[in-house]
């Protein structure tokens, strides 16, 4: 269950990252509109909340919240490294001009 918590945390912070103009532009080739940003942020918060019950099931009521907080920090670190250090991929120059 701690793996599920980590997957949810990584997905949540990836959505938070893609809700920013710079990362969205770099990864998807266009800037997000306001509605898209809002949907991405809401989905990210839902995943953060959804990561809590598996952490409780994995470690119980005492250490579950600690596991949850640790997995959130690990997920944030992983996503930070991926979004900032991994190559963005090849997007055709004609696509970027649009």
C-alpha positions in Angstrom: 0.0 0.0 0.0 2.9 2.4 0.5 3.7 1.9 -3.2 0.1 3.2 -4.0 0.7 6.2 -1.8 4.0 7.0 -3.7 2.3 6.6 -7.1 -0.5 9.0 -6.0 2.0 11.5 -4.7 4.1 11.4 -7.9 0.9 11.8 -10.0 -0.3 14.7 -7.8 2.9 16.6 -8.1 3.2 16.0 -11.8 -0.2 17.5 -12.2 0.8 20.5 -10.0 3.9 20.9 -12.3 1.9 20.7 -15.5 -0.4 23.4 -14.1 2.4 25.9 -14.4 2.8 27.7 -17.7 6.5 26.9 -18.1 6.3 23.1 -17.5 3.1 22.8 -19.5 4.7 24.6 -22.4 7.9 22.6 -22.2 6.3 19.2 -21.9 3.1 19.6 -24.0 4.1 22.3 -26.4 1.4 24.9 -25.4 0.4 27.1 -22.5 -2.6 25.9 -20.5 -5.7 28.0 -20.3 -7.1 29.0 -16.9 -9.7 26.2 -16.9 -7.1 23.6 -17.6 -4.9 24.9 -14.8 -7.8 24.8 -12.4 -8.7 21.2 -13.4 -5.1 20.1 -13.0 -4.8 21.6 -9.6 -8.0 20.1 -8.4 -7.0 16.7 -9.6 -3.7 17.0 -7.9 -5.4 17.9 -4.5 -7.7 14.9 -5.0 -4.7 12.6 -5.5 -3.0 14.0 -2.4 -6.1 13.3 -0.3 -6.5 9.9 -1.9 -2.9 9.0 -1.0 -3.8 9.2 2.7 -5.9 6.0 3.2 -3.4 3.6 1.6 -0.7 5.1 3.9 -3.0 4.5 6.9 -3.7 0.9 5.8 0.1 0.3 5.3 1.3 1.7 8.6 -1.6 2.2 10.9 -3.0 5.2 12.6 0.2 6.3 14.3 2.8 5.9 11.5 0.4 6.2 8.6 0.4 10.0 8.5 4.2 10.0 8.8 4.5 7.6 5.9 2.0 9.8 3.9 4.1 12.9 4.6 7.3 11.1 3.7 5.8 9.8 0.4 4.6 13.3 -0.5 8.1 14.7 0.0 9.6 11.8 -2.0 7.0 12.2 -4.8 7.7 16.0 -4.9 11.4 15.4 -5.2 11.1 12.8 -7.9 8.7 15.1 -10.0 11.0 18.1 -9.4 14.0 16.2 -10.8 12.0 14.8 -13.8 10.4 18.1 -14.7 13.6 20.1 -14.4 16.4 17.7 -15.5 14.9 15.2 -17.9 14.9 16.2 -21.6 11.6 17.6 -22.7 11.4 15.5 -25.8 11.4 16.6 -29.4 8.6 18.9 -30.4 8.6 20.0 -34.0 9.5 23.7 -34.5 6.4 24.2 -36.6 4.3 22.9 -33.6 6.0 25.4 -31.2 5.1 28.4 -33.4 1.4 27.7 -33.1 
